[in-house]
Amino acid sequence: MLTIGQLAKYVGVSTKTVRVYHAKGLLPEPERDASGYRRYGAEAVVELIRIRTLAEAGVPLARIRNLGSGQEFAAALQQIDDDLTDRIRGLQATQQRLRELASGDVQLLPAEVDVHLRGLAELGFSEQWVAMERDLWIIVFATYPDTGDELFRDQAGALAEPALRELYLDYDRARELQPDDPVLVELADRIVAASIERYGTDLPGQAIDPNLPQLLQNTVNASSPAWQRLDQLIRRRLG
């Protein structure tokens, strides 16, 4: 979990900006923990990235909170586009950006990553897995775009190999298992063996702040008690 300062740093805004978004009702403000700090999870990072992206595109903060999705979202952006038409020529770049946004969802990921995510279902991955992958990639690319590209290409390459793809699929399927299922022990052994064979000790993405991988893994673990148990088993074998 992140402090407000860490959250702001990862997304590339100031803590003052985060507090403004809290005050305007754009970003929920978490309760303080036992130590008196407000802690933010991956969901807050994704939402803050969305707000920042819309704000940079020229959408007024007062309108962001009321933007819906689908046709409602496109209609709202079109209205903003019409308003910009009456403004000075220096806003033409913003106007073009809004027209692009009005044609679909806010583009938070590189096009090739979106294509990759759409193809995961055809490979047999669950909807939950695809949704989780999307959120994780949004966070990685927003905070470490160069490393994100490296990690994405590594995963895409791994999924192109049948044995590794099956390992990813088994990880996905393990989501519904009981934490004490012996299948998790065997799966952890396979994952560790495959990781050592593929990377040795030179894991990709080592330039990333260690808090970020932990945040991402915590998000995965929170999705399933079985995944949490699997993470514990893997850490013990690698530790």
Secondary structure, DSSP 8 states (H G I E B T S, - for coil): -B-HHHHHHHHT--HHHHHHHHHTTSS----B-TTS-B-B-HHHHHHHHHHHHHHHTT--HHHHTT--SHHHHHHHHHHHHHHHHTS-GGGHHHHHHHHHHHTSS---S-HHHHHHHHHHGGGT--HHHHHHHHHHHHHHHHH-HHHHHHHHHHHHHHHTSHHHHHHHHHHHHGGGS-TT-HHHHHHHHHHHHHHHHHHTT--TTTTS-THHHHHHHHHHHHT-HHHHHHHHHHHHHH-
